[in-house]
Amino acid sequence: MALAIFDLDNTLLRGDSDYLWGRYLIDKGAVDRESHQQQNERFYQEYLNGQMDIMAFLHFQLAPLSRIPMPELLQMREEYINDRIKPIITDEAKALVEKHRQQGDSLLIITATNDFVTRPIAGLFGVDELIATNAECINGQYTGEISGIPSYQ
């Protein structure tokens, strides 16, 4: 049995789930529009240029999770998945994952994006194994911190 490892952003998805989550939070008014947009753009450009400070980015990206009550956060994520993620999943990506599944390969998605955002995306592909940056959750609420080591480079 082989192991098929898939990158998520700009590979299985025709876009970047982290960047799009930031845009979604801006559009929903869950964060300060000007500040968050500026930082979201800056971090995305740094990422594309291979110069991103992952810890600074994670502090920025995970902070909103700690300020939104879990029931509201889960509802927002469901809307985000339906409105922003499903439209950027290509038929080719679904076919590639399915080809490996039919071959009996073990399937794994790896991403630097946090698991709050990416776990349901992996589920859309029917992939149970995910290596992602784990967002710390204590007593049913995200803390804005990571748990463990970031999945990055």
C-alpha positions as CSV (number, residue, x, y, z in Angstrom):
1,M,0.0,0.0,0.0
2,A,1.3,3.4,-1.0
3,L,0.9,6.7,0.8
4,A,-0.6,9.6,-1.2
5,I,0.3,13.0,0.4
6,F,-1.6,16.0,-0.8
7,D,-0.9,19.7,-0.2
8,L,-4.1,21.6,0.4
9,D,-3.7,25.3,-0.5
10,N,-3.3,26.1,-4.2
11,T,-3.1,22.4,-4.9
12,L,-6.3,20.5,-3.9
13,L,-7.9,23.9,-3.6
14,R,-7.8,26.6,-6.2
15,G,-6.9,29.2,-3.6
16,D,-5.5,29.5,0.0
17,S,-7.9,28.5,2.8
18,D,-6.0,30.5,5.4
19,Y,-6.1,33.7,3.3
20,L,-9.8,33.1,2.4
21,W,-10.7,32.5,6.1
22,G,-9.2,36.0,6.9
23,R,-11.2,37.5,4.0
24,Y,-14.3,35.8,5.3
25,L,-13.8,37.2,8.8
26,I,-13.4,40.6,7.4
27,D,-16.6,40.3,5.2
28,K,-18.6,39.1,8.2
29,G,-17.5,42.0,10.4
30,A,-15.9,39.6,12.9
31,V,-12.6,41.5,12.8
32,D,-11.5,45.1,12.3
33,R,-11.7,45.5,8.5
34,E,-8.8,47.8,7.8
35,S,-6.3,46.3,10.3
36,H,-7.1,42.6,9.5
37,Q,-7.1,43.2,5.7
38,Q,-3.7,44.9,5.9
39,Q,-2.2,42.1,8.0
40,N,-3.9,39.3,6.0
41,E,-2.5,40.7,2.7
42,R,1.0,41.3,4.3
43,F,1.2,37.8,5.7
44,Y,0.0,36.2,2.4
45,Q,2.6,38.1,0.4
46,E,5.3,37.1,2.9
47,Y,4.1,33.5,2.5
48,L,4.3,33.6,-1.3
49,N,7.8,35.1,-1.0
50,G,8.9,32.4,1.4
51,Q,9.6,35.0,4.1
52,M,6.7,34.6,6.6
53,D,7.3,34.5,10.3
54,I,5.0,31.5,11.1
55,M,4.7,32.3,14.8
56,A,3.7,36.0,14.1
57,F,1.2,34.8,11.5
58,L,-0.3,32.2,13.8
59,H,-0.8,34.8,16.5
60,F,-2.6,36.9,14.0
61,Q,-4.6,34.1,12.4
62,L,-5.7,32.3,15.6
63,A,-6.6,35.4,17.8
64,P,-10.1,35.7,16.3
65,L,-10.9,32.1,17.3
66,S,-10.4,33.0,20.9
67,R,-12.8,36.0,20.7
68,I,-15.8,34.3,19.1
69,P,-18.0,31.9,21.1
70,M,-17.7,28.3,19.9
71,P,-21.3,27.9,18.7
72,E,-21.0,31.1,16.6
73,L,-17.6,30.1,15.4
74,L,-18.8,26.6,14.2
75,Q,-21.7,28.3,12.4
76,M,-19.3,30.7,10.7
77,R,-17.0,27.9,9.7
78,E,-19.9,26.0,8.1
79,E,-20.9,29.0,6.1
80,Y,-17.3,29.6,5.1
81,I,-16.8,26.1,3.9
82,N,-20.1,26.2,1.9
83,D,-19.5,29.7,0.4
84,R,-15.8,30.0,0.0
85,I,-14.2,26.5,-0.1
86,K,-16.6,24.3,-2.0
87,P,-16.5,26.6,-5.0
88,I,-12.7,26.3,-5.3
89,I,-12.5,22.5,-5.1
90,T,-11.9,21.4,-8.7
91,D,-13.2,18.2,-10.3
92,E,-9.6,17.3,-11.1
93,A,-8.6,17.5,-7.4
94,K,-11.6,15.3,-6.4
95,A,-10.7,12.8,-9.2
96,L,-7.0,12.7,-8.1
97,V,-7.9,11.9,-4.5
98,E,-10.5,9.3,-5.6
99,K,-7.9,7.7,-8.0
100,H,-5.6,7.1,-5.0
101,R,-8.4,5.9,-2.8
102,Q,-9.4,3.4,-5.5
103,Q,-5.8,2.2,-5.7
104,G,-5.9,1.4,-2.0
105,D,-3.5,4.1,-1.1
106,S,-3.5,5.7,2.4
107,L,-4.5,9.3,2.0
108,L,-3.0,12.3,3.9
109,I,-3.4,16.0,3.6
110,I,-0.6,18.3,4.9
111,T,-1.0,22.0,5.4
112,A,0.3,24.9,7.5
113,T,-3.2,26.1,7.8
114,N,-4.8,25.5,11.2
115,D,-6.9,22.4,11.9
116,F,-10.0,24.4,12.8
117,V,-10.2,25.6,9.2
118,T,-8.8,22.5,7.5
119,R,-10.3,19.5,9.3
120,P,-13.7,20.0,7.5
121,I,-12.0,20.6,4.2
122,A,-10.2,17.3,4.5
123,G,-13.6,15.8,5.2
124,L,-14.9,17.1,1.9
125,F,-12.3,15.0,0.2
126,G,-13.0,12.0,2.5
127,V,-9.5,12.2,3.9
128,D,-9.2,11.4,7.6
129,E,-5.5,11.9,8.1
130,L,-4.5,15.5,8.3
131,I,-1.3,17.1,9.4
132,A,-2.0,20.8,10.2
133,T,-1.2,23.4,12.7
134,N,-3.3,22.5,15.8
135,A,-5.2,25.4,17.3
136,E,-5.3,25.0,21.1
137,C,-8.8,24.5,22.5
138,I,-9.3,24.4,26.3
139,N,-12.7,23.7,27.9
140,G,-14.5,24.0,24.6
141,Q,-13.0,27.4,23.6
142,Y,-10.0,28.2,21.3
143,T,-7.3,30.1,23.1
144,G,-5.7,31.8,20.2
145,E,-2.5,29.8,20.7
146,I,-1.2,26.6,19.0
147,S,-0.9,23.2,20.5
148,G,2.4,21.6,19.6
149,I,4.6,22.5,16.7
150,P,3.3,24.4,13.6
151,S,3.1,22.4,10.5
152,Y,5.2,24.6,8.3
153,Q,8.0,24.0,5.8
